[in-house]
Amino acid sequence: MFELFGEPEEGDFDKTSMEWFLEDNHGNIVYIYDYKSTNLYDNSLPSVEEVKNMKTFDWHIGGRNQENANNLSGFIYKKIL
């Protein structure tokens, strides 16, 4: 993700520690975030820096509708393969 979108914004530190908010030319907003995935949420989980250095990580994708989230997922899939 970092190669595609750069450094993420800080999350709310309640359940997310980092996130990207993306908007296309049509005003569709989607976001990529970690969810309950770092030691900021649970001490037994990896740190934010450890997550940033992982070769693979299961990010969450959200949006205002499923189509927008699916479009982003497809874009990411094409870029990383």
Secondary structure per residue as TSV (DSSP state, phi and psi in degrees):
chain	resnum	aa	ss	phi	psi
A	1	M	-	360.0	-38.6
A	2	F	H	-63.4	-34.8
A	3	E	H	-67.7	-33.8
A	4	L	H	-81.9	-40.7
A	5	F	H	-120.8	0.6
A	6	G	-	77.4	-160.1
A	7	E	S	-74.0	136.1
A	8	P	-	-78.1	165.2
A	9	E	E	-77.8	159.1
A	10	E	E	-70.0	143.6
A	11	G	-	-81.6	-168.4
A	12	D	-	-83.1	-4.4
A	13	F	S	62.4	5.2
A	14	D	S	-86.7	-55.8
A	15	K	S	-127.6	-10.9
A	16	T	-	-130.0	146.6
A	17	S	S	-112.6	-19.8
A	18	M	E	-153.4	149.5
A	19	E	E	-161.4	153.6
A	20	W	E	-117.1	132.7
A	21	F	E	-108.7	124.0
A	22	L	E	-122.9	139.7
A	23	E	E	-131.3	133.3
A	24	D	-	-90.4	-176.6
A	25	N	T	-65.9	-13.9
A	26	H	T	-102.2	6.2
A	27	G	-	82.5	8.8
A	28	N	-	-75.5	128.1
A	29	I	E	-109.3	131.8
A	30	V	E	-133.8	159.1
A	31	Y	E	-142.5	152.3
A	32	I	E	-120.7	134.2
A	33	Y	E	-155.9	156.9
A	34	D	-	-87.8	151.3
A	35	Y	-	-136.1	113.5
A	36	K	S	51.9	44.3
A	37	S	-	-118.0	-4.0
A	38	T	S	-127.2	171.9
A	39	N	T	-68.5	-7.3
A	40	L	T	-70.4	-22.4
A	41	Y	T	-97.6	-43.0
A	42	D	-	-145.2	123.5
A	43	N	T	-58.7	-19.9
A	44	S	T	-82.0	-7.5
A	45	L	S	-92.0	164.3
A	46	P	-	-67.3	159.0
A	47	S	-	-73.2	166.8
A	48	V	H	-58.6	-44.6
A	49	E	H	-62.8	-39.1
A	50	E	H	-63.4	-41.8
A	51	V	H	-62.8	-43.6
A	52	K	H	-60.4	-27.6
A	53	N	H	-95.0	-1.8
A	54	M	-	-71.2	141.7
A	55	K	S	-70.8	-34.6
A	56	T	-	-131.8	149.9
A	57	F	-	-159.8	140.9
A	58	D	-	-89.0	97.2
A	59	W	-	-82.8	156.9
A	60	H	E	-101.9	142.4
A	61	I	E	-121.9	131.2
A	62	G	E	-133.5	164.8
A	63	G	E	-169.1	179.3
A	64	R	S	-73.7	-21.4
A	65	N	S	-150.8	162.9
A	66	Q	H	-63.3	-36.6
A	67	E	H	-60.3	-44.5
A	68	N	H	-63.5	-42.9
A	69	A	H	-63.9	-40.8
A	70	N	H	-64.8	-40.1
A	71	N	H	-61.4	-43.6
A	72	L	H	-64.8	-43.9
A	73	S	H	-58.9	-43.5
A	74	G	H	-64.2	-41.0
A	75	F	H	-60.8	-47.2
A	76	I	H	-61.7	-45.7
A	77	Y	H	-58.4	-43.5
A	78	K	H	-65.4	-36.6
A	79	K	H	-73.8	-31.8
A	80	I	H	-92.8	-10.1
A	81	L	-	-94.5	360.0
